[in-house]
Amino acid sequence: MKRLFIPVVVSMVAGVLQCSLSPMEGGTTETDHPIPTTASILPLQEGNRWVFRYTMFDSSGKQMPFPDRDLKLEITGMYQLDHNRQLIPVSHHDGFDSSLQYVYRYEWESLDSGYLVSHRGTGPVDLRGLYVVGSFVDTHTVLFDSALLWYAYPVGELLAWDIDLPGGDTVASMMECFTKTGTAWMYRQNTDVPSPLLFLDSCFIYLQTAGDDAWYHCFHSAHGKVSMRHYHNGVLRESYVLVSEILYP
């Protein structure tokens, strides 16, 4: 199965925020304070790992047999981005400096390849969120000329943004925040509680559309990505839901 990694392309205005901006614009005044930083919608730390239960459906929406239904996502490494745009390998054991920019390896299924992602939690609210900044294969890394917004968070007044897959063969598509107050559920494995399901509220659900296809990506700030549902012509074709996680502080 071909996995889609679809970053977001947005037009951004270059420049440095000036002190004359009001706090609501993401700046400061001489006597006021900045808007608090925003945590990433996907917890970013080396070693963070998510396991999802994957399900595939045929063109009529009937569930198909599939031998291995576990789908694994992991943050397999991290870098510090220096002033010369060089990636310096670091470890979370080295500590965290909020004044530095960190870049993380976003890797599915231990394929030793994927996207390089980074979180932007300051500045104008509409430009905050999870960005794709490059890609990697094994130890080889490539930085894009411009960071690409993937999942805007906390979204602010940004209603929708165009998305594209660099180097891919997908048609142009659009991303929007479907809701900031969605509900979702995940499995709880190895638990003694009566129900194996954990219900979550205050979920961010992003709708991605491309032609006859639509994807619903569900996130929760405490867990990261919780689920995904992919529809073609209104028929559910694939989905996955979180069953376990390992998250480091």
N, C-alpha and C positions, 0 to 999 in steps of 0.2 A: 504494500500500500504506500502510495506517495504521500508524505507528510508535508503540509503546507506551513511555512513560516512566513507570515504576512506582516511586514512592517508597515508603518504609517508614514506617508509623506505629507508634510504641511509646509506652508510658506511662513517663514519666520523673519522678523525684522531684526537685522544685526544692530548692535550698539550696546552701550553700557548704560545701565539704569542710573539716572541722576537723582540726587537728593531732593530735587524739586517735585518728584513724583509723590502722589499721595499714598498712604498705606494701602488703600484699596486697589491701587494700580501695581502693587508689588514693590513699591519703593519705601523710602523713609522721609521724614522731615527732621528738622533740627531738634524738635522737642517730642517726637513721637517714636513709635516702635515699628519694626517690620512685621508683616504677617508671619505667623509661625511656620516653620518648615513643614513640609508634607512628607509623611513616610511613604515608602513605595507600596503600590498595590500588590506587588509580588515580593515577598520577603527575600532580600538579596543577601546571601551569606554563603561563603564557600562550604560545601557539604550539605546544603539544604537539598532535600530529596522528597519528591512526591510520587506516589504510585496511584494510578487510575485504573478503573475497570472499564475496558473498551468493549463496545458492542457495535456490530455492523448490521445493516438492514438492506433487504433487496429493494427493487424498484416499486414494490407494492407496500413497503413499510414493514414486511415480515422479518423478524430477527433471523440472521443467518448463523449457522454453526461456525465457530472460530476456535482453533485449538489453544491459542495462548492469548488470554484476554487482559493481561497486565501490561500497562503502558507506563514507562518510567521517565520522569523528568528530573534533572539534577543540575545544580550549580557546581560545576566541576573545577572551577578555579577562579582566581581574581587577579586583577592587575591594578596598579596605580598609573594613571595617565599623567605624564610630566608635561612641562611647558613646551617641550619640543615634539609633542604628540608621539612620544615613545611609550610603549606599554611595558611597565616594570612588574614582573611577577612578584606577588606578595602573598601572605597568608593571613587569615583572620587572627591567628595567634600573635601576629605582630602588633595588634591593636588597631584602632580606627581613628583617623584624623578627619574631622568633619570639614576641614578646610581643603581637603584633597578630593579629586575626582577618582572614583573607583569604577572599574569595568569588570563584568562578570561573564563567564562562559555559561551559556544557556544551552543545555545539551539533552536531547531525547535519546533514550534507548542505548546509551553508552556507545554511540556511533562515532565518538571522537571528532565530531564536527557540529557546527551549529552557528548561532548568532552570538555576538558580543553585545551585551546590554548594559545600560547604565540608568540610574535614577536621577531625575532632576526635580528637586523638592523645594527650590527657591525661585524667586523672580515672579513674573506675571502668572497668575493662577492658570490661565488658559494654556500656558506652555509647560506646565508641570506634568510629570508622568514618567512612564517607562519608555526609554528610547532604545532603538537598535543603532549601535554606533559602528558595527563592523561584523566580520564573520571570522571563523577559524576552521582549520582542518589540521588535526594533530597539533603540532606546536607552531604551525604557520598561522599568523594572524594578519588580517587586512582591516584597516580603518576606512570607513566611508568618508568622503569629503565633507558631508554634513550629517549630523545626527538625525535620525528619522523617528518621529513620534509614533509609538506603537499603541499604548493604552494611556490616554489622557487621564490624569487623576490629580486632584478631585474634580476635574472637568471645567468647573466655573461656568462661563457663558458660551463655551465652545460647543456648538450644536452638532457639527459633523465635519469630517475631514476626509479628503481623498486618500486612498491607499494604493500601493503598488508593491510588487515583489521584484527587487533588483535582480536582473539576470534570470528571472523566471519566465514561465509561459502562461501565466494567468492573465485574464482580462482585468482592466481597471476596475476597482471596486471602491466602496465607501464604508467608512466606519462611523458609528454614532453611539453615544451612550444611551442605551435603551431605557435604563432606569438606574437610579442610585439607591433605591429602597426595595430591591428585589428580595425574594426568598428562595432558598435552595436547601439541598440536603446532601449529606455525605455519609459514607459507611463508617462505622467504628468497629475495627477488628480487635479481637482478643479483649473483649470487655464483658463485665459481669452485669451490666445494666440490662433491663428487659428488652429494650429496642436496640437493634444494631444501627439505627439511623440517627444522625445528629442533624437537627433542623437549624438553619442559619437565617437571620434576617440582616438588613442593612447591606445587602450584596449589590455590587456594581455589575450590571449586565451590559455588555457591549454587543451591538448588532453589526455584523459585517455582511455586506451584500455585494454580489458580483454576478450579473446576469440572472440566471435562474437559480443561483445558489445563495443560501443565507446561513450564516454561522452565528450562534449565540454563545459568547464567551462570558462565563460567570466567575467573578472574583469576590473574595472576602478578605478584608484587611488583616485578619488574624491568621488566615490559612493560605492566602495566595489564590491560585486558580483552583476552582472547585469543580467546574464541569464545562463541557462543550457539547453543543448539539448542532449538527450540520443537516440542513434540509436542501433537497433539490426538487424544484417545482412543487414545493409545499409538502413533500414526502420526506420523513426522517430517514437519512441514509447512514449516519454514524453518530455515535455519542461516546463520551467518557465521563466518569464521575470519580471524585477523590475517594480513596479507600484508606490511605495511610500517608503519613508525612513525618519527616524528621527536620525540624527547624532549629537552627542554632542562633543564639543571641548576637 
